[in-house]
């Protein structure tokens, strides 16, 4: 009986090591993905500025996803919202499933954000306090699995970088004061 328990413990330790290694690899890939998303975001903003300078001539309103290539449903819905706003608007620009989030400004309402980001703001506004990514993910109905939380964490960081959220301490996210006041109106 002892050797059976030892074998189970050994297998558990091996599985735990594999899980930790996959977690490290996943974190590296997510970091690279976020860096590329940020790079693409900057390039899209640069394109907007150039098109604005050139008098709005360019591809800003063009659909960059060829027919037959579907992004996720949220990205498709967000693309429709952006088209309604018109070329050169402050709304998000959807390109191949990557959504850019504009930096917060006093004249921007949360409605310019993609639905997934607005949902995060709504959860935090309803909570009235700072929350951890896992709790936000659960409140959004995504669960608290590592994949769901890590995917959300990228959005939370993006919202912090662009002034929509603040990070009170590592891993604890809350509405930025100006956004809280804006939502409270």
C-alpha positions as CSV (number, residue, x, y, z in Angstrom):
1,X,0.0,0.0,0.0
2,X,2.9,2.4,0.8
3,X,4.4,2.0,-2.6
4,X,1.1,2.8,-4.3
5,X,0.8,6.0,-2.3
6,X,4.4,6.9,-3.1
7,X,3.7,6.3,-6.8
8,X,0.6,8.6,-6.6
9,X,2.6,11.3,-4.9
10,X,5.3,11.0,-7.5
11,X,2.8,11.3,-10.3
12,X,1.1,14.3,-8.6
13,X,4.5,16.0,-8.3
14,X,5.3,15.4,-12.0
15,X,1.9,16.7,-13.0
16,X,2.4,19.8,-10.8
17,X,5.8,20.5,-12.4
18,X,4.2,20.2,-15.9
19,X,1.4,22.6,-14.9
20,X,3.9,25.1,-13.6
21,X,6.0,24.9,-16.7
22,X,2.9,25.3,-18.9
23,X,2.0,28.3,-16.8
24,X,5.4,29.9,-17.3
25,X,5.2,29.3,-21.0
26,X,1.6,30.7,-21.1
27,X,2.7,33.8,-19.3
28,X,5.5,34.3,-21.8
29,X,3.2,33.9,-24.8
30,X,0.6,36.2,-23.2
31,X,3.3,38.9,-22.6
32,X,4.5,38.6,-26.2
33,X,0.9,38.8,-27.4
34,X,0.2,41.9,-25.3
35,X,3.4,43.5,-26.6
36,X,2.3,42.8,-30.2
37,X,-1.2,44.1,-29.5
38,X,0.2,47.3,-28.1
39,X,2.5,47.6,-31.1
40,X,-0.4,47.1,-33.5
41,X,-2.4,49.6,-31.5
42,X,0.3,52.3,-31.8
43,X,0.5,51.6,-35.6
44,X,-3.2,51.9,-36.0
45,X,-3.2,55.2,-34.1
46,X,-0.3,56.4,-36.2
47,X,-2.4,55.4,-39.3
48,X,-5.3,57.4,-38.0
49,X,-3.2,60.5,-37.4
50,X,-1.7,60.3,-40.9
51,X,-5.1,59.8,-42.5
52,X,-6.4,62.7,-40.5
53,X,-3.5,64.9,-41.6
54,X,-4.0,63.8,-45.2
55,X,-7.7,64.9,-45.0
56,X,-9.3,61.6,-44.1
57,X,-8.2,59.8,-47.3
58,X,-7.1,56.3,-46.6
59,X,-8.3,52.9,-45.4
60,X,-9.6,53.7,-41.9
61,X,-13.2,52.8,-42.7
62,X,-12.2,49.7,-44.8
63,X,-12.9,46.2,-43.5
64,X,-9.4,44.7,-42.9
65,X,-10.8,41.2,-42.4
66,X,-11.3,39.4,-45.7
67,X,-14.6,37.7,-46.2
68,X,-14.7,34.2,-44.7
69,X,-12.3,35.1,-41.9
70,X,-14.3,35.6,-38.7
71,X,-12.9,37.3,-35.6
72,X,-14.7,36.6,-32.4
73,X,-18.3,37.6,-32.0
74,X,-17.4,40.6,-29.7
75,X,-14.9,41.9,-32.2
76,X,-17.4,41.7,-35.0
77,X,-20.0,43.5,-32.9
78,X,-17.4,46.2,-32.0
79,X,-16.5,46.6,-35.6
80,X,-20.1,47.4,-36.4
81,X,-20.1,50.0,-33.6
82,X,-17.0,51.6,-34.9
83,X,-18.4,51.8,-38.4
84,X,-21.4,53.6,-37.1
85,X,-19.2,56.2,-35.4
86,X,-17.5,56.8,-38.8
87,X,-13.9,57.1,-39.9
88,X,-11.6,59.2,-37.7
89,X,-13.9,58.9,-34.7
90,X,-12.7,58.3,-31.2
91,X,-14.4,54.9,-31.1
92,X,-12.3,51.8,-31.0
93,X,-10.9,50.5,-34.3
94,X,-11.1,46.8,-34.9
95,X,-8.4,45.1,-37.0
96,X,-8.2,41.3,-37.2
97,X,-9.8,40.9,-33.8
98,X,-7.5,43.4,-32.0
99,X,-9.4,46.2,-30.4
100,X,-7.7,49.4,-29.5
101,X,-8.8,51.2,-26.4
102,X,-8.5,55.0,-26.5
103,X,-6.8,56.8,-23.6
104,X,-9.4,58.2,-21.2
105,X,-10.2,61.9,-21.8
106,X,-12.9,64.0,-20.2
107,X,-14.9,64.1,-23.4
108,X,-14.9,60.3,-23.9
109,X,-17.7,58.3,-22.4
110,X,-17.3,54.6,-21.5
111,X,-19.5,53.8,-24.5
112,X,-16.5,54.3,-26.8
113,X,-15.0,51.1,-25.3
114,X,-15.7,47.7,-26.7
115,X,-18.4,45.8,-24.8
116,X,-16.0,43.5,-23.0
117,X,-14.2,46.6,-21.5
118,X,-17.5,48.3,-20.7
119,X,-18.5,45.2,-18.8
120,X,-15.4,45.4,-16.7
121,X,-16.2,49.0,-15.8
122,X,-19.8,48.1,-14.9
123,X,-18.6,45.2,-12.6
124,X,-16.2,47.6,-10.8
125,X,-18.8,50.4,-10.6
126,X,-21.4,47.9,-9.2
127,X,-18.9,46.6,-6.7
128,X,-17.9,50.1,-5.5
129,X,-14.5,48.8,-4.5
130,X,-11.2,47.5,-5.9
131,X,-11.3,43.8,-7.0
132,X,-8.8,41.2,-8.1
133,X,-8.9,39.8,-11.6
134,X,-10.3,36.5,-10.6
135,X,-13.3,38.0,-8.8
136,X,-13.9,40.3,-11.8
137,X,-13.7,37.3,-14.1
138,X,-16.2,35.4,-12.0
139,X,-18.5,38.5,-11.9
140,X,-18.4,38.6,-15.7
141,X,-19.5,34.9,-15.8
142,X,-16.1,33.8,-17.2
143,X,-15.2,31.7,-14.2
144,X,-11.9,31.8,-12.2
145,X,-9.8,29.4,-14.3
146,X,-6.3,30.5,-15.0
147,X,-7.0,31.0,-18.7
148,X,-10.0,33.2,-18.1
149,X,-8.2,35.3,-15.5
150,X,-5.1,35.7,-17.5
151,X,-7.1,36.8,-20.6
152,X,-8.9,39.3,-18.5
153,X,-5.8,40.5,-16.8
154,X,-4.5,41.8,-20.2
155,X,-7.6,43.9,-20.6
156,X,-7.3,45.2,-17.1
157,X,-3.7,46.3,-17.7
158,X,-4.7,48.0,-20.9
159,X,-7.5,49.9,-19.1
160,X,-5.0,50.9,-16.4
161,X,-2.4,52.1,-19.0
162,X,-5.0,54.2,-20.7
163,X,-6.4,55.8,-17.6
164,X,-9.8,54.0,-17.3
165,X,-8.7,52.0,-14.2
166,X,-6.2,52.3,-11.5
167,X,-4.2,49.6,-9.8
168,X,-4.3,50.2,-6.0
169,X,-1.7,47.5,-5.3
170,X,-0.5,44.7,-7.5
171,X,-3.4,42.7,-8.7
172,X,-6.1,45.0,-7.2
173,X,-8.1,47.0,-9.8
174,X,-10.5,49.8,-9.3
175,X,-12.1,52.5,-11.4
176,X,-10.0,55.6,-11.9
177,X,-11.4,58.5,-9.9
178,X,-12.3,60.5,-13.1
179,X,-14.1,57.5,-14.6
180,X,-15.9,56.8,-11.3
181,X,-17.2,60.4,-11.2
182,X,-18.2,60.2,-14.9
183,X,-20.2,57.0,-14.3
184,X,-21.8,58.4,-11.2
185,X,-23.3,61.3,-13.2
